[in-house]
């Protein structure tokens, strides 16, 4: 007598499951080697040029182009850090034309952080940049320090998108270099035309501000908000 289709399915399902399990080899992970390192060499900072809902829409794969990020920092009253792409995987944030020194295609060797910020607009009085709220910067600092520590990222390898793709990018922008430092006047830092970091101080401050292309060791020793 012919077996009904449903009974055949019930009969075959355990066999299929057993076959699938048998095809996955068992891997013993008890051994390791000291001769290895993180794939991550750089930390790249961006601004989104849009608001939080649109940023989430873009970086969770709902836009037309390929765009993703490891972390998205919102501009809410209490900023939220969204972890979107795992650090062990490459996110599409730097661009295929990105480069720093002798390295190219930095998507493969970097972690990216997008900071929700409107960017800039050109008006009759020139270009106006959107400011970064103090709480947003103070939320960013521990994240940057943690990533640097875990992946042993050199301070000079913390970069802005404009550093690695200067022909097409301006982020994280001019005001990022002058982000609030505990509500006090802060350090202004940038690059000379030869690529060397330059610094100047206006007023007094308890800590320098975050600099895309250069975070000094003294800055790293200071906790956020102080």
PyMOL commands that set and color helices and strands:
alter all, ss='L'
color gray80, all
select helices_A, chain A and resi 5-22+52-62+106-109+134-151+155-157+161-164+174-178+217-220
alter helices_A, ss='H'
color red, helices_A
select strands_A, chain A and resi 42-47+71-73+81-83+99-100+103-104+110-115+120-123+126-129+158-160+187-191+197-201
alter strands_A, ss='S'
color yellow, strands_A
deselect
rebuild
show_as cartoon
